[in-house]
Every structure is written in C-alpha cells, then in structure tokens.
Amino acid sequence: MFGRFIIAHPNEAIANLFEAVPGSDLPPSANSNLCPTNAVAVVTSDGGRRLRTMRWGFIPAWYKVPMIAP
C-alpha cells in the first residue's frame, strides 16, 4: 500500500473531470501530504458518480473492531 500521496486539484475540478456530484462533507482540497487514516475525496459509482469522503488506508481482515485500526 502507498504510504502517502497528494491531491493537486480542487474538489470542484475533480468533480467536473469525472462528471460527479460533489458531496457536502468533502475534506479540504489540494493537500500535498495525505497519509493513512486521512479523509480524502474519492469518486464512487454507486448508482451515479459521486465525489464523497472516505478514509484512506487498509484495515486488515483480522481486525475485530475496524474503527480502532491504525
């Protein structure tokens, strides 16, 4: 898994690029130091393209309580 990455474009530009409907709870755009556990804007296609917030990271299958995963 990647350790860190950047998002160089504002949320509005990403929504326009993917023709997605932006959510109301998006994290600040254009972040140059995103690391695991940060909230990031992602495009999903569950019934239609949406730009929404998700937690960046990997939760191993053996974790009993995913909310306390590192």
N, C-alpha and C positions, 0 to 999 in steps of 0.2 A: 504494500500500500504506500502511496505517496505520503511523505511527511508534511510538506507544506506546498501551497500553490498561491497564485494571485488571480484576482478578477480585475481586469484593467478597464472594463466598460461599465457605465452606469446601468442600473436596473432597467431604465426605460429603453436603452439601446438593445439590451439583451431581449427584452420582451418584443420589441419591434423586429429584431432579426429572426426570431423563431415564431413570430405571429402568435404570441402567447398573451393571455390575460394576466396582468400582474396582480399579485395578492396584496392585501392591505398591511401585512405584518412583515414586509421584507426587511432584511438587515441593511445597514448602510452599504452603498455600492462602492466599487473601486477600492478594494482592500488589497494591499500588497504583501500581507503576511497572514494567510489563513492556515491554521493548523487544526489537527484533530480536536473535536468537541466544539468547534466554532459553528455558528449558524451561518449558512450560505444560501444564496438564491439559486434554485435549480428549476429547470423546465421539465414538467411531467406531462404525460399524455393520457390521463385517465378520463376519457370521455371528451376531451378537448385539451389543447395545450394551455397549461397554466404555469406561471412563474411563481414559485412558492418557496417557503423557508424549510430547510431540512438541516439536520445535524450532520456535520462532516465527521466521518470516522467509521471504524469497523468494530462491531460488537461480536466477539467470539460466541459460537453456539453453546459453549459450556458455561456461559454466564447465567446465573439463576435470575438475577434482577438486572435487566438491561439499563435501567435508569441510573445505576451506580457504576456502570462500566467506565473505564478510563478513556 
